[in-house]
Amino acid sequence: MNGNSKWRGGPRLWRMALVAMLLTFGACEAKKTEQPAAEKPQPAPEVIDEEAAEALSRSVWQTGEAQLADVRAAVEGLNRAVATLLERPSDDHLEAAKLAWLDAHREFAAALPYIQLGFAPAEIREQGRKLVLALDSWPAQPGYLDTVPGYSDSGIVNDTAIELTLTNLRHQHRLTANEEASTGFHAMEVMLWGPTGERTAEEFVAVDEGEKPEALAVNRRRQLTGLIGEAMNEDANDLAQRWPYSANDLSRHFLALAPVERLQQVRATHTRVVDEELLRRLPESSESDVESGRAADSKQALLAILRTLQASWLPAEGTGLAELLLDRHQVGALAQSFAELEELLMKMEDPMELAALDQLSRARELLEQIAGLMAGTTRVPATEEEVTPVSLPGGN
């Protein structure tokens, strides 16, 4: 076999092979030409100004410190109102305690984005989860705490085997089921509004009769209500004390990051808050659990969280996260989404499970849009007016 044997058949066969190769190459090129070019993601504007990133990241943290101080003050106010109710039970004092609960609950809701930020590092995230569950576990099963219709011996108030101490109360919290809340806002909600939402001040009047009056349900109800407030006060104080820069506790994790990295952590946290806190609070039907069914405060709590996010991203004055992390089209879309969502929520029925399904569905869409814009993954094209026509060579 000679060196040209692989081309047996002569020049004609060689030319045919060459033509086939050229046709194949041409087809591949045509295919590549026909395929639409994948649109390259347009990166959000980089935070180049380190000084601006430093100032904004510190401002976010310090605003969180102020909000947590407000939470502590509101919880203290709630405890004072509860103490007055227990000392001198009356309809007016019960109403004052409920109003104090509403105030404290909304202050806590507004603080949630900051709390999630403070405990964002993986090594302390579980601490944050436990703290939030201690203060804000919901839904709360009323029969776990108090007498409910048809079950006259239900609840901790009737279970004399449980000594009412702060330690035992914390031990009972979520003991065998997530709904078994014995501390926090929603345990207190059950005590103030009652298992059926019809609590009266007379149910807090102390009774001094029998061999063991301390074992009577009404007296244990009084003691349990006071202990729940004490636990809330302890948790709110602990959180507020850990927050300041000078405490070098939670803040040290945040300050260890470069300014730009801090803003990215805020961004990731806020996106997670939309998913895990705001969307969770929107009922999907009339059968859904809402956060504060007795106090009918679920919508206001949701709005409080939303306004905290909006103040960080689109402040009325000064620089916000949107200006540093998003392009101007995304900034405009985010502002519009926030405004539309707030307007929609204000029109909704309260309690929220009574809201129209189309309203709830639209609210979910807007929240998902807000999360995408915050994350920078949702791109907003330029309007037609902003597109400059391009003159082609040889055109008239």
Long-range contacts (C-beta under 8 A, 24 or more apart in sequence): 41-379, 42-327, 42-379, 43-376, 44-325, 44-326, 44-327, 44-330, 44-376, 45-324, 45-325, 45-326, 45-327, 47-259, 47-260, 47-263, 47-324, 47-325, 49-324, 50-258, 50-259, 50-260, 52-319, 52-324, 53-259, 53-260, 53-262, 53-263, 53-324, 54-259, 55-319, 56-263, 56-319, 56-320, 56-321, 56-324, 57-254, 57-259, 57-262, 57-263, 57-266, 59-318, 60-114, 60-117, 60-266, 60-312, 60-321, 61-114, 61-117, 61-245, 61-251, 61-254, 62-245, 63-114, 63-311, 63-312, 64-111, 64-113, 64-114, 64-115, 64-117, 64-118, 64-243, 65-240, 65-243, 65-244, 67-107, 67-110, 67-111, 67-114, 67-308, 68-111, 68-114, 68-115, 68-236, 68-239, 68-240, 68-243, 69-240, 70-107, 70-110, 70-111, 71-104, 71-107, 71-108, 71-111, 71-236, 71-239, 71-240, 72-236, 72-237, 72-239, 72-240, 74-100, 74-103, 74-104, 74-107, 74-108, 75-104, 75-108, 75-229, 75-232, 75-233, 75-236, 76-233, 76-236, 77-103, 77-104, 78-103, 78-104, 78-188, 78-229, 78-232, 79-229, 79-230, 79-232, 79-233, 82-188, 82-192, 82-225, 82-226, 82-229, 83-226, 83-229, 85-201, 85-204, 86-204, 86-222, 86-225, 86-226, 89-201, 89-202, 89-204, 89-205, 90-201, 91-200, 91-201, 93-201, 94-192, 94-199, 94-200, 94-201, 94-204, 97-192, 98-192, 98-193, 98-295, 101-185, 101-188, 101-189, 101-192, 101-295, 102-295, 102-297, 102-300, 104-185, 104-232, 105-185, 105-189, 105-292, 105-295, 105-297, 105-301, 106-297, 106-300, 106-301, 106-304, 107-304, 108-135, 108-136, 108-185, 108-236, 109-300, 109-301, 109-302, 109-304, 109-305, 110-304, 110-305, 110-307, 110-308, 111-308, 112-136, 112-273, 112-277, 112-305, 112-308, 113-269, 113-270, 113-273, 113-277, 113-305, 113-308, 113-309, 113-312, 114-308, 115-239, 116-269, 116-272, 116-273, 116-277, 117-254, 117-265, 117-266, 117-269, 117-270, 118-242, 118-243, 118-250, 118-254, 119-250, 120-253, 120-265, 120-268, 120-269, 121-253, 124-250, 124-253, 131-235, 131-238, 131-239, 133-173, 133-174, 133-184, 134-170, 134-173, 134-183, 134-184, 134-231, 134-235, 135-183, 135-184, 135-185, 135-232, 135-235, 135-236, 136-184, 136-185, 136-186, 137-173, 137-174, 137-178, 137-181, 137-183, 137-184, 137-186, 137-187, 138-181, 138-185, 138-186, 138-289, 138-291, 138-292, 139-179, 139-186, 139-289, 139-291, 139-293, 140-179, 140-181, 140-184, 140-186, 140-187, 140-189, 140-190, 141-177, 141-179, 141-180, 141-181, 142-190, 142-194, 142-195, 142-196, 143-195, 144-179, 144-180, 144-181, 144-182, 145-181, 145-182, 145-187, 145-190, 145-191, 145-195, 145-224, 146-190, 146-191, 146-194, 146-195, 146-221, 147-195, 147-217, 148-195, 148-196, 149-195, 149-196, 156-182, 156-220, 156-224, 157-217, 157-220, 157-221, 157-224, 158-217, 158-220, 160-215, 160-220, 164-220, 164-223, 164-224, 164-227, 165-227, 166-227, 166-230, 166-231, 166-234, 169-224, 169-227, 169-228, 169-231, 170-231, 182-228, 183-228, 183-231, 183-232, 183-235, 184-228, 184-231, 184-232, 184-235, 185-232, 185-292, 186-291, 186-292, 187-228, 188-225, 188-228, 188-229, 188-232, 189-292, 189-294, 189-295, 190-294, 191-221, 191-224, 191-225, 191-228, 192-225, 192-295, 193-294, 193-295, 194-294, 197-293, 197-294, 263-321, 263-324, 263-325, 266-312, 266-321, 267-321, 267-325, 267-374, 267-375, 267-376, 268-375, 270-309, 270-312, 270-313, 270-321, 270-374, 271-371, 271-374, 271-375, 273-305, 273-309, 274-309, 274-367, 274-368, 274-370, 274-371, 274-374, 275-371, 277-305, 278-302, 278-305, 278-306, 278-367, 279-364, 279-367, 279-368, 281-305, 281-352, 282-352, 282-360, 282-363, 282-364, 282-367, 283-352, 283-353, 283-355, 283-360, 284-360, 285-353, 285-357, 286-353, 286-354, 287-353, 288-353, 290-351, 290-352, 290-353, 293-351, 293-353, 296-350, 296-351, 298-350, 298-351, 298-352, 299-345, 299-348, 299-350, 299-351, 299-352, 300-350, 302-345, 302-352, 303-342, 303-345, 303-346, 306-338, 306-341, 306-342, 306-345, 307-342, 309-338, 309-370, 309-374, 310-338, 310-342, 313-338, 313-374, 314-338, 321-374, 325-376, 326-373, 326-376, 327-380, 329-379, 329-380, 329-381, 329-382, 330-373, 330-376, 330-378, 330-379, 330-380, 332-380, 333-369, 333-373, 333-378, 333-380, 334-370, 334-373, 334-374, 337-366, 337-369, 337-370, 337-373, 338-370, 340-366, 341-366, 341-367, 341-370
